[in-house]
Amino acid sequence: MELFRRKKYQDSQVGADDTTTLDKIIDSLTSIANAHRGDPNAAEISLKIGRVSECGIDDSMDKVGPKVLILGAGRVCRPAAEFLTSYQNIDQVHVVVASLYQKDAEETVDGIKNATAAQLDVSDTESLSNLVSQVDVVVSLLPASFHAAIARVCIELKKHLVTASYVDDSMSKLEQAAQGNGKIKAFTSFCGGLPSPAAANNPLAYKFSWSPAGAIRAGRNPAVYKFLGETINVDGSKLYESAKRLRLPELPAFALEHLPNRNSLMYGDLYGISKEASTVYRSTLRYEGFSEIMAILAKIGFFDAENHPLLQETNRPTYRIFLNELLNVNNVSTSNTKVNGEETGGHDDELISRLMMLGHCKEKELAVKILKTIKFLGLHEETQIPKDCSSAFSVICQRMEQRMAYGHNEQDMVLLHHEVEVEYPDGRPTEKHQATLLEFGKTENGRSTTAMALTVGVPAAIGALLLLQNKVQRKGVIRPLEPEIYIPALEILEAAGIKLIERVET
């Protein structure tokens, strides 16, 4: 608990291990505060369990020039702050990065000239309004659930708000086709955040830069898209099994696969091509083989979020015991054999046998691949499962977070590939417009920036920049689908080194 005396700027810290003691301390201090309420010269006292921090902007922000408030201090924030403070074709931009924790904000702005850190709880409307009132544009890089409350404050104070969304040139291609009296026959989008090939060094060829829970849940979402005039619905439980192989001629070294990404049909409506396009498909990219393994882990039961009885006991089971429970392994042999030239114990053979007997794997080669994944994740180890794991889902998330994190100096990459097929009524051959973006994470001066952070943070910063330059005339909630936004944005992106490779085939 921290006491903050606003007028005299003196504070003291008092700690206690139990709430009873804390309540007594607060009651005593409140009595002292109440005793002086009639004295106008008495110091104002704020009592609160938790951390209380004065929220504001330091003296450097009093300088003349445009000011931008970035909410959040995650990986995406730093590229946005760096871009805005270093952009040359505008008066010096001053950036405030505000986070729930002051330390996170300070780490984000460390070394960035004309950037300031601030502590802010966005649920505190008064503090949020105080910061918003001092800037010209707000960029929210917080989860979407916070945006409505932030937007209300921005509307009240007549401030611009930008939220994270990617900008691509697919709409430019659609507009060009429309101007040429062409009709969009098909729109297909493949996009994914992946490890660079050098970092894709585990059985799943995938890594996490945050908790795996969100990514795993995304792989269980239902999807719908249109293909050759037919609406295709994919049940969430079958999403991994719907993955298809993909090879890009421009990038022949990449062995990829794609999974449908939620509701593709809404993009047909947004792009105005629902009636004319027989195919509208958006997908998530992974390296080939990822979905096959994830589908079998799901069949084993590792994605079950319900509390598991074995994990509710006081005596914690080991990972091996829990795995045996999921696979119903009994009478394990202790003899050693060789599988594909590798010596394995009887438990390994039993796991392979169970995977095939339960129908999870039809071929032994696949069962061996699953076994290697299980062993890589440590799901076979004779180590007790932590107490905070109460479900199979929490067990797999905990293991993936430990074993599938990016290592020091390992890079991620973002790969985006769009295809737009245009059909002309005058007999001209059908054209296929393609745009491909391949961006890798960077390490400069000992500091790493992920490709995902660059490709999300910089476009958001460009949105703020266009507002500061008064280049966006429309009012209201605007997606980056208007020429006044995406044309200059793409030019600025290219100047910043984020460029799509484009080509047209007939």
C-alpha positions as CSV (number, residue, x, y, z in Angstrom):
1,M,0.0,0.0,0.0
2,E,1.3,3.4,-0.9
3,L,0.2,6.8,0.5
4,F,0.5,9.7,-1.8
5,R,0.3,13.3,-0.5
6,R,-0.4,15.3,-3.6
7,K,0.4,18.8,-2.2
8,K,3.6,18.1,-0.3
9,Y,4.7,15.2,-2.6
10,Q,5.7,13.0,0.2
11,D,5.0,9.3,0.3
12,S,5.6,6.4,2.6
13,Q,5.0,2.7,2.1
14,V,3.4,0.3,4.6
15,G,3.2,-3.4,4.0
16,A,1.1,-6.1,5.7
17,D,0.5,-9.8,5.1
18,D,-3.1,-10.0,6.0
19,T,-6.2,-8.0,5.1
20,T,-7.2,-7.5,8.7
21,T,-4.1,-5.6,9.5
22,L,-4.5,-3.6,6.3
23,D,-8.0,-2.7,7.2
24,K,-6.9,-1.4,10.6
25,I,-4.2,0.7,9.1
26,I,-6.6,2.2,6.5
27,D,-9.2,2.9,9.2
28,S,-6.7,4.7,11.4
29,L,-5.3,6.8,8.5
30,T,-8.8,7.6,7.3
31,S,-9.7,8.9,10.8
32,I,-6.6,11.2,10.6
33,A,-7.6,12.5,7.2
34,N,-11.2,13.1,8.3
35,A,-10.0,15.1,11.4
36,H,-8.5,17.7,9.1
37,R,-11.3,18.0,6.5
38,G,-12.3,21.4,7.8
39,D,-8.8,22.8,7.4
40,P,-8.2,24.3,3.9
41,N,-4.5,24.2,4.4
42,A,-4.3,20.5,5.3
43,A,-2.6,18.2,2.8
44,E,-5.0,16.1,0.6
45,I,-4.6,12.4,1.3
46,S,-5.4,9.6,-1.1
47,L,-5.8,6.1,0.4
48,K,-5.8,3.1,-1.9
49,I,-4.7,-0.5,-1.7
50,G,-2.3,-1.0,-4.6
51,R,-0.1,1.4,-6.4
52,V,-1.1,5.0,-6.7
53,S,0.9,7.0,-9.2
54,E,0.7,10.6,-10.4
55,C,-0.3,10.5,-14.0
56,G,1.0,13.2,-16.3
57,I,3.5,14.3,-18.9
58,D,6.9,15.7,-18.1
59,D,8.2,19.1,-19.0
60,S,9.5,17.9,-22.4
61,M,6.0,17.6,-23.6
62,D,5.4,21.3,-23.1
63,K,7.3,22.0,-26.3
64,V,5.5,23.2,-29.4
65,G,4.6,20.5,-31.9
66,P,2.2,17.7,-32.5
67,K,1.7,15.2,-29.7
68,V,0.6,11.5,-29.9
69,L,-0.5,9.3,-27.0
70,I,0.2,5.6,-27.5
71,L,-1.8,3.4,-25.1
72,G,0.0,0.1,-24.2
73,A,3.6,-0.9,-23.9
74,G,3.8,-4.2,-25.7
75,R,6.1,-5.2,-28.5
76,V,4.1,-3.3,-31.0
77,C,4.4,0.1,-29.3
78,R,8.1,0.7,-29.7
79,P,8.2,0.6,-33.6
80,A,5.2,3.0,-33.6
81,A,6.9,5.4,-31.2
82,E,10.2,5.2,-33.1
83,F,8.5,5.9,-36.4
84,L,6.5,8.9,-35.2
85,T,9.4,10.6,-33.4
86,S,11.8,10.1,-36.3
87,Y,9.5,11.0,-39.2
88,Q,11.1,14.0,-41.1
89,N,8.3,15.5,-43.2
90,I,6.4,17.1,-40.3
91,D,7.2,19.2,-37.2
92,Q,8.9,17.2,-34.4
93,V,6.3,14.7,-33.0
94,H,6.3,14.2,-29.3
95,V,5.1,10.8,-28.1
96,V,3.7,9.7,-24.8
97,V,3.6,5.9,-24.1
98,A,1.2,5.1,-21.3
99,S,1.0,1.7,-19.6
100,L,-0.6,0.3,-16.5
101,Y,3.0,-0.2,-15.2
102,Q,5.4,2.7,-15.3
103,K,8.4,0.4,-15.7
104,D,7.0,-1.1,-18.9
105,A,6.4,2.3,-20.4
106,E,9.9,3.4,-19.5
107,E,11.4,0.3,-21.1
108,T,9.4,1.0,-24.3
109,V,10.6,4.6,-24.7
110,D,14.2,3.9,-23.5
111,G,16.6,5.6,-26.0
112,I,13.8,7.2,-28.1
113,K,14.3,10.9,-28.2
114,N,11.1,13.0,-27.7
115,A,9.3,10.1,-26.2
116,T,7.9,10.1,-22.6
117,A,6.6,7.3,-20.3
118,A,3.5,7.6,-18.3
119,Q,1.6,5.3,-15.9
120,L,-2.1,5.0,-16.7
121,D,-5.0,2.7,-15.8
122,V,-7.3,3.3,-18.8
123,S,-10.3,2.2,-16.6
124,D,-9.6,5.4,-14.6
125,T,-11.6,7.8,-16.8
126,E,-10.3,10.9,-15.1
127,S,-6.7,10.1,-15.6
128,L,-7.3,8.9,-19.2
129,S,-9.1,12.2,-20.0
130,N,-6.2,14.1,-18.4
131,L,-3.7,12.5,-20.8
132,V,-5.9,12.6,-23.9
133,S,-6.6,16.3,-23.4
134,Q,-2.9,17.1,-23.7
135,V,-2.3,15.4,-27.1
136,D,-3.6,15.6,-30.7
137,V,-3.9,12.0,-31.6
138,V,-4.4,8.8,-29.5
139,V,-3.1,5.4,-30.8
140,S,-4.6,2.5,-28.9
141,L,-2.5,-0.7,-29.1
142,L,-4.5,-2.3,-26.2
143,P,-6.8,-5.2,-26.7
144,A,-10.0,-4.4,-28.6
145,S,-12.1,-4.7,-25.5
146,F,-10.7,-1.4,-24.3
147,H,-11.4,0.6,-27.5
148,A,-15.0,1.6,-26.8
149,A,-14.2,3.3,-23.5
150,I,-11.2,5.0,-25.0
151,A,-13.2,6.2,-28.0
152,R,-15.8,7.7,-25.8
153,V,-13.2,9.9,-24.1
154,C,-11.7,10.8,-27.4
155,I,-15.1,11.8,-28.8
156,E,-15.8,13.9,-25.7
157,L,-12.5,15.7,-26.0
158,K,-12.6,15.9,-29.9
159,K,-9.4,13.9,-30.3
160,H,-8.5,11.5,-33.1
161,L,-8.2,7.8,-32.3
162,V,-6.3,5.2,-34.2
163,T,-6.4,1.5,-33.4
164,A,-4.1,-1.2,-34.7
165,S,-5.1,-2.6,-38.2
166,Y,-3.0,-3.6,-41.1
167,V,-2.9,-1.7,-44.3
168,D,-2.4,-3.5,-47.6
169,D,-2.8,-2.7,-51.3
170,S,-5.5,-5.2,-52.1
171,M,-8.1,-2.4,-52.2
172,S,-5.9,-0.5,-54.6
173,K,-6.0,-3.5,-56.9
174,L,-9.8,-3.8,-56.6
175,E,-10.3,-0.1,-57.4
176,Q,-8.0,-0.4,-60.5
177,A,-10.0,-3.4,-61.7
178,A,-13.3,-1.5,-61.2
179,Q,-12.0,1.5,-63.1
180,G,-11.2,-0.9,-66.0
181,N,-14.7,-2.3,-66.1
182,G,-13.4,-5.6,-64.7
183,K,-15.2,-7.8,-62.2
184,I,-13.5,-9.4,-59.3
185,K,-13.8,-13.2,-59.8
186,A,-11.8,-14.2,-56.8
187,F,-10.1,-12.7,-53.7
188,T,-7.7,-14.9,-51.7
189,S,-5.6,-13.8,-48.8
190,F,-2.9,-15.8,-47.0
191,C,-1.2,-14.3,-44.0
192,G,0.7,-15.6,-41.0
193,G,3.2,-14.7,-38.3
194,L,5.8,-17.4,-38.3
195,P,9.3,-18.1,-37.0
196,S,12.0,-17.4,-39.6
197,P,13.2,-20.6,-41.2
198,A,16.3,-20.7,-39.0
199,A,14.1,-20.4,-35.9
200,A,11.6,-23.0,-37.0
201,N,13.6,-25.7,-35.3
202,N,11.1,-27.8,-33.4
203,P,8.6,-30.5,-34.5
204,L,5.8,-27.9,-34.9
205,A,8.0,-25.4,-36.8
206,Y,6.3,-22.7,-34.7
207,K,7.1,-20.5,-31.8
208,F,5.3,-18.1,-29.5
209,S,6.2,-14.6,-28.4
210,W,3.3,-14.5,-26.0
211,S,1.1,-17.0,-24.2
212,P,0.1,-19.9,-26.5
213,A,-3.5,-19.9,-25.1
214,G,-4.8,-17.3,-27.6
215,A,-3.2,-19.0,-30.6
216,I,-4.5,-22.4,-29.6
217,R,-8.0,-21.1,-29.1
218,A,-7.9,-19.4,-32.5
219,G,-7.2,-22.8,-34.0
220,R,-10.5,-24.0,-32.5
221,N,-12.7,-21.2,-34.0
222,P,-15.2,-22.0,-36.7
223,A,-14.7,-20.6,-40.2
224,V,-16.8,-19.7,-43.2
225,Y,-15.7,-18.7,-46.7
226,K,-16.8,-18.8,-50.3
227,F,-15.1,-21.1,-52.9
228,L,-16.2,-21.3,-56.5
229,G,-19.7,-20.0,-55.6
230,E,-20.2,-22.4,-52.7
231,T,-20.3,-21.3,-49.1
232,I,-18.0,-23.5,-47.0
233,N,-18.5,-23.8,-43.2
234,V,-15.8,-25.4,-41.1
235,D,-16.5,-26.5,-37.6
236,G,-13.9,-25.3,-35.1
237,S,-13.2,-28.9,-34.0
238,K,-12.2,-29.7,-37.6
239,L,-10.3,-26.6,-38.4
240,Y,-6.8,-28.1,-38.2
241,E,-7.9,-31.0,-40.3
242,S,-9.0,-28.6,-43.0
243,A,-5.5,-27.3,-43.6
244,K,-4.2,-27.4,-47.2
245,R,-0.8,-27.4,-48.7
246,L,0.5,-24.1,-50.2
247,R,3.5,-23.3,-52.4
248,L,4.2,-19.7,-53.6
249,P,6.1,-19.4,-56.9
250,E,7.9,-16.3,-55.6
251,L,9.1,-18.1,-52.5
252,P,9.7,-21.7,-53.6
253,A,11.8,-22.6,-50.5
254,F,8.8,-22.2,-48.1
255,A,6.8,-25.4,-47.4
256,L,3.5,-23.9,-46.2
257,E,-0.1,-24.7,-45.3
258,H,-3.1,-22.6,-44.8
259,L,-6.2,-22.8,-42.6
260,P,-9.4,-20.7,-43.1
261,N,-9.5,-17.7,-40.8
262,R,-12.9,-17.1,-39.2
263,N,-15.5,-15.3,-41.3
264,S,-14.1,-14.5,-44.8
265,L,-17.6,-13.5,-46.1
266,M,-17.6,-10.2,-44.2
267,Y,-14.6,-9.0,-46.3
268,G,-16.5,-9.6,-49.4
269,D,-19.1,-7.1,-48.0
270,L,-16.4,-4.6,-46.9
271,Y,-14.7,-4.7,-50.3
272,G,-17.9,-4.5,-52.2
273,I,-17.3,-7.8,-54.1
274,S,-19.8,-10.2,-52.5
275,K,-22.1,-10.4,-55.5
276,E,-19.5,-10.7,-58.3
277,A,-16.7,-12.8,-56.6
278,S,-17.2,-16.6,-56.6
279,T,-14.3,-17.0,-54.2
280,V,-13.6,-14.9,-51.1
281,Y,-11.1,-16.6,-48.8
282,R,-8.9,-15.4,-45.9
283,S,-6.5,-17.8,-44.3
284,T,-3.8,-18.2,-41.7
285,L,-0.4,-19.5,-42.7
286,R,1.7,-22.1,-41.0
287,Y,4.6,-24.3,-42.0
288,E,3.5,-27.6,-43.4
289,G,2.8,-30.3,-40.8
290,F,1.8,-27.9,-38.0
291,S,-1.9,-28.5,-38.3
292,E,-1.5,-32.3,-38.6
293,I,0.3,-32.4,-35.2
294,M,-2.1,-29.9,-33.6
295,A,-5.1,-31.9,-34.7
296,I,-3.8,-35.1,-33.0
297,L,-2.9,-33.2,-29.8
298,A,-6.5,-32.1,-29.8
299,K,-7.7,-35.7,-30.3
300,I,-5.6,-36.9,-27.4
301,G,-7.4,-34.3,-25.3
302,F,-4.7,-31.7,-24.7
303,F,-7.0,-28.8,-25.7
304,D,-9.8,-29.8,-23.2
305,A,-10.2,-26.7,-21.0
306,E,-12.4,-28.5,-18.4
307,N,-10.9,-29.3,-15.0
308,H,-9.4,-32.7,-15.1
309,P,-10.0,-34.9,-12.0
310,L,-6.4,-36.1,-11.9
311,L,-5.2,-32.5,-11.6
312,Q,-7.5,-31.6,-8.7
313,E,-5.7,-34.0,-6.3
314,T,-3.3,-32.8,-3.6
315,N,-0.6,-35.2,-4.8
316,R,0.4,-33.8,-8.1
317,P,0.7,-36.3,-11.0
318,T,3.8,-36.2,-13.2
319,Y,3.5,-35.3,-16.9
320,R,4.0,-38.9,-17.8
321,I,1.2,-40.2,-15.5
322,F,-1.1,-37.5,-17.0
323,L,-0.1,-38.5,-20.5
324,N,-0.8,-42.1,-19.7
325,E,-4.2,-41.2,-18.3
326,L,-5.1,-39.4,-21.6
327,L,-3.9,-42.3,-23.7
328,N,-5.1,-45.0,-21.3
329,V,-1.7,-46.6,-21.2
330,N,-1.4,-49.7,-19.1
331,N,1.1,-52.5,-18.6
332,V,4.0,-50.5,-20.0
333,S,7.0,-52.7,-21.1
334,T,10.5,-51.7,-20.1
335,S,12.3,-53.3,-23.0
336,N,14.1,-51.1,-25.5
337,T,13.5,-51.2,-29.3
338,K,14.4,-49.1,-32.2
339,V,11.9,-46.9,-34.1
340,N,13.2,-45.4,-37.4
341,G,16.8,-46.1,-36.3
342,E,16.4,-44.4,-32.9
343,E,16.6,-46.4,-29.7
344,T,13.4,-46.0,-27.6
345,G,12.1,-47.5,-24.4
346,G,9.0,-49.6,-23.9
347,H,7.0,-46.6,-22.9
348,D,7.7,-45.0,-26.3
349,D,6.5,-48.1,-28.1
350,E,3.4,-48.2,-26.0
351,L,2.6,-44.6,-26.8
352,I,3.0,-45.3,-30.5
353,S,0.8,-48.3,-30.2
354,R,-1.9,-46.4,-28.3
355,L,-1.9,-43.5,-30.8
356,M,-2.6,-46.0,-33.6
357,M,-5.0,-48.2,-31.6
358,L,-7.1,-45.1,-30.6
359,G,-7.3,-44.0,-34.2
360,H,-5.4,-40.8,-33.6
361,C,-2.7,-41.8,-36.1
362,K,-3.3,-44.2,-39.1
363,E,0.3,-44.6,-40.0
364,K,3.3,-45.4,-37.8
365,E,5.4,-42.6,-39.4
366,L,2.9,-40.1,-38.1
367,A,2.7,-41.7,-34.7
368,V,6.5,-41.4,-34.4
369,K,6.2,-37.7,-35.4
370,I,3.7,-37.2,-32.6
371,L,5.9,-39.0,-30.1
372,K,8.8,-36.7,-31.0
373,T,6.5,-33.7,-30.4
374,I,5.4,-35.1,-27.0
375,K,9.0,-35.6,-26.0
376,F,10.1,-32.2,-27.2
377,L,7.3,-30.6,-25.1
378,G,8.3,-32.7,-22.1
379,L,4.9,-34.3,-21.8
380,H,6.5,-37.6,-21.0
381,E,8.7,-36.5,-18.2
382,E,8.7,-37.8,-14.6
383,T,8.2,-34.2,-13.3
384,Q,5.2,-33.1,-11.2
385,I,2.7,-30.8,-13.0
386,P,2.5,-27.4,-11.3
387,K,-0.4,-26.7,-9.1
388,D,-1.8,-23.9,-11.3
389,C,-2.4,-26.4,-14.1
390,S,-6.0,-27.7,-13.6
391,S,-6.8,-28.8,-17.1
392,A,-5.2,-30.6,-20.0
393,F,-5.3,-27.2,-21.9
394,S,-3.4,-25.4,-19.1
395,V,-0.8,-28.2,-19.1
396,I,-0.2,-28.0,-22.9
397,C,-0.1,-24.2,-22.7
398,Q,2.4,-24.2,-19.9
399,R,4.7,-26.7,-21.8
400,M,4.4,-24.8,-25.1
401,E,5.2,-21.5,-23.4
402,Q,8.4,-23.0,-21.9
403,R,9.6,-25.0,-24.9
404,M,8.4,-23.0,-27.8
405,A,9.5,-19.5,-26.9
406,Y,11.9,-17.5,-29.2
407,G,15.5,-17.9,-28.2
408,H,18.1,-15.1,-28.0
409,N,18.6,-13.4,-31.4
410,E,16.0,-15.7,-33.1
411,Q,13.8,-13.9,-35.6
412,D,10.2,-14.1,-36.5
413,M,8.7,-13.3,-39.9
414,V,5.4,-12.1,-41.4
415,L,4.3,-13.4,-44.7
416,L,1.3,-12.0,-46.6
417,H,0.2,-13.1,-50.0
418,H,-2.9,-11.7,-51.8
419,E,-4.4,-12.9,-55.1
420,V,-7.1,-11.0,-56.9
421,E,-8.5,-12.5,-60.2
422,V,-10.1,-9.9,-62.5
423,E,-12.4,-10.9,-65.3
424,Y,-13.2,-8.4,-68.2
425,P,-16.3,-8.4,-70.3
426,D,-14.6,-7.3,-73.5
427,G,-12.8,-10.6,-74.1
428,R,-9.5,-9.6,-72.5
429,P,-7.9,-12.5,-70.7
430,T,-8.5,-12.9,-67.0
431,E,-5.8,-11.2,-64.9
432,K,-4.4,-12.5,-61.6
433,H,-3.0,-9.6,-59.5
434,Q,-0.6,-10.8,-56.8
435,A,1.0,-9.0,-53.9
436,T,3.5,-10.5,-51.5
437,L,5.0,-9.1,-48.3
438,L,7.9,-10.9,-46.5
439,E,9.2,-9.1,-43.4
440,F,11.7,-10.4,-40.9
441,G,12.3,-9.3,-37.4
442,K,15.3,-7.1,-36.8
443,T,18.1,-6.7,-34.2
444,E,19.7,-3.3,-34.0
445,N,22.0,-2.0,-31.2
446,G,21.3,-5.1,-29.2
447,R,17.6,-4.5,-29.3
448,S,15.2,-6.9,-31.2
449,T,12.1,-5.9,-32.9
450,T,9.7,-8.5,-34.2
451,A,8.3,-8.5,-37.7
452,M,4.8,-8.6,-36.2
453,A,5.5,-5.5,-34.1
454,L,6.8,-3.7,-37.2
455,T,3.9,-4.6,-39.5
456,V,1.3,-3.7,-36.9
457,G,2.9,-0.8,-35.1
458,V,4.2,1.2,-38.1
459,P,0.8,1.2,-40.0
460,A,-0.9,2.3,-36.8
461,A,1.7,5.1,-36.5
462,I,1.1,6.1,-40.1
463,G,-2.6,6.4,-39.4
464,A,-1.7,8.9,-36.6
465,L,0.7,10.7,-38.9
466,L,-2.0,11.2,-41.6
467,L,-4.3,12.7,-39.0
468,L,-1.6,15.0,-37.8
469,Q,-1.1,16.2,-41.4
470,N,-4.9,16.7,-41.9
471,K,-4.8,14.3,-44.8
472,V,-7.9,12.4,-43.7
473,Q,-11.1,14.5,-44.3
474,R,-13.7,12.0,-43.4
475,K,-15.2,11.9,-40.0
476,G,-16.4,8.9,-37.9
477,V,-15.2,5.4,-37.7
478,I,-13.1,4.8,-40.8
479,R,-11.4,1.6,-41.9
480,P,-8.3,1.9,-44.1
481,L,-10.3,1.1,-47.2
482,E,-10.5,4.7,-48.6
483,P,-8.0,5.9,-51.2
484,E,-7.2,9.0,-49.0
485,I,-5.9,6.6,-46.4
486,Y,-4.4,3.6,-48.1
487,I,-2.7,5.4,-51.0
488,P,-0.4,7.7,-48.9
489,A,-0.1,5.0,-46.3
490,L,1.3,2.5,-48.8
491,E,3.7,5.2,-50.0
492,I,5.0,5.9,-46.5
493,L,5.2,2.1,-45.7
494,E,7.3,1.6,-48.8
495,A,9.6,4.5,-47.8
496,A,9.9,2.9,-44.4
497,G,11.2,-0.3,-46.1
498,I,7.9,-2.3,-45.8
499,K,7.1,-3.1,-49.4
500,L,4.9,-5.6,-51.2
501,I,6.2,-7.4,-54.3
502,E,3.6,-7.1,-57.0
503,R,3.0,-8.9,-60.3
504,V,0.2,-9.5,-62.8
505,E,-0.4,-12.8,-64.6
506,T,-2.7,-13.4,-67.6
